[in-house]
Amino acid sequence: MFCPFCRHPDSRVVDSRTSDDGLSIRRRRQCPECGRRFSTTETASLNIIKRSGVVEQFSREKIVSGVRKACQGRPVTDSDLAMLAQKVEETIRQTGASQVDANDVGLAILPPLRDLDEVAYLRFASVYQGFDSLDDFEVAITQLRREHSARSKVRGAAADAGDAPIGTAPASSTKP
């Protein structure tokens, strides 16, 4: 790291702290030549390879703007979209790759969007996955209904397990 004051090619780290979002590190450095101090911010780079082959920096704002179109007229807030973009970024960063295909970003958007709003999910999936006919929509809706039904059964079983009054033993089929 070059000193920004005297251009000496080395510096010493005096202090390191993670930023508020945890995605970058702020380092306070001191030049051994001139003794002046300066700060640097280090982040792990994440690049997206678009279909055209162009490589660009990952941007949460692009996730939000793309998903916002699918959420028009739906009860989804800006903070919901920000949380979705954060989840997508975390999912992508967990792969450990420094370059990710745009297609993988789209796939990472689908699960949290489905949890946020199923209609927005269908809109986004119809464009992203290139639905060509009503049959494509029917297949996606059928899959959503199956998942919805499975979640309802799990919730129902959990609720049934908690139906016994507190302090009572479960009923037994054998008597002493």
N, C-alpha and C positions, 0 to 999 in steps of 0.2 A: 504494500500500500504506500503510494507516494505521499509525502507531506504536501498539503496544498499551499504551504507558505514558502518553503525552501526547495521543494521537489526532491528531498532526500528519499531514496528508494525503500526506506524501512521505517517502521513505527512500532511502538510498544503499546499493548492494550492495558489501559489503566482500570477500566470498569466495563462490565457487560451486563445488560438487562434485556429481558424479553419485552416486546411491546405489549400494549393492552390486548390486542387481538391474538397474540401468541404466534403470529405468522412471521415475525421478523425479530431481529436482535439489534439493539442499539449498543454500539461500542464507543467508549471514550478512549481516544488514543493520544499518545504523546510522541513527538518527534525526538529522537536521541541527538539529532544534530542541532536544531534551533531551540528545542525545549518547549515549543508551543503545542497546545492541545487542540484537538478537533474531534468531531463526532462522525461516525459512519453508521449506516443502517444496512443490515444484511438480510436478504430474503432469498428463499429458495425459488428459483425461476420455474415457471410452469408455462410451457408453450403448447399451443393448439395447432395441429396440422389440419388445415382446411381441405375440402375435397379438391380444390384447384391446385393443391400442393404448397400454397402460401403458408408460412409459419408466422403466428402472431402470439402475443402475450395473452394469457388467460385473463378474462375480465368478468367479474361478478355482474357488472352493469349489463353486459351483453346477455347474460343468462336472464336477468330480470326483464330486460326489454323484450326478449323473445317469448318468455312465458307470459308477460303482461298481455300480449295480444290474444293468447288463448284464454286469458282470465277476464276479458272484457265483459262487463255486465254480470259478473259473478261476485259473490260476497268474499272477495279476497283483498286483503289490505297490503299496503306497501311493505309493512313489517313482515307479513307472511311471505312475500316474495323475497325479501332480504334473507329470511331464515332458510328458504328453499335454496337460494344461491349459495349460502354458506354450507348447507348440507351437501350440495353437489360438489363444491370445491373440496370439502373434506373427503368425500368419496374418491375423488380423482387423485388427491394428494396421497391417499392411503395406498395407491398402487405403487408409489415410489418412482414412477416414471417422470422424467423431466419434459417429455413430449408425448402428447396424447392426441389421437385422432378426434376430429370434430364429431364423428359418429359416436364415439365412446362418451362424449359429453352429453349428447342427446339421450343415450341410453341411461346415463346417470341421472338425468332430469326426470325420467318417467316415474320411478317409484315414489319419490317425495311429492310429485305433482298429483299422483293418484291418491295419496293420503290426504292432500290438501283439498282437492276439488275434483270429483270424478268427471264432471262435464268438461272442465278445462283440460283434464287429462285426455279425454277423447278428442277434443279439438287439436291439442298438440300432437297426439299420436297419429291423427288422421293426416296431418301435414308431414310430420317427421317420418312416419313409416309408409307414407304414400298410399293411403287408402284409395282404391280405384272404384269401389262399388259399395252398394248397401250391404252386401255380404260381409265385407271387411268390417263395417261398423257392427253388424250383428254378432260376428265372432268376438270382437272386443267387448261388446256389452254382455254377452253370455259369460265371458271369462270374468268380468267385473262382478256379475251377479253371483257366480260360483264362489268367488273370494269373499264377497259380502256375506253370503249365506254361511260360509265356513267360519268367519269371524263371529257372526251372531250365535252360532252353535257353541263356540268356545266361551263366549261371554255368558250364555245361558247356563252352561255347565258350571262355570265359576260361580254364578249367582245361586244355582241350586245347592252347591256345596256349602254356601254360607247361609242357608235358610234356617238351620237349627238355631233356636234361641241360645243366647250366651249362657253358659253355666249348666247346660243340660247335656247329657250323654246321648250319642246317636242311638236310635232304636235298634234293638237286637232281635234276631229271629228266634233265638233260643232262650228259654226261661230256666232259672235255677231250680 
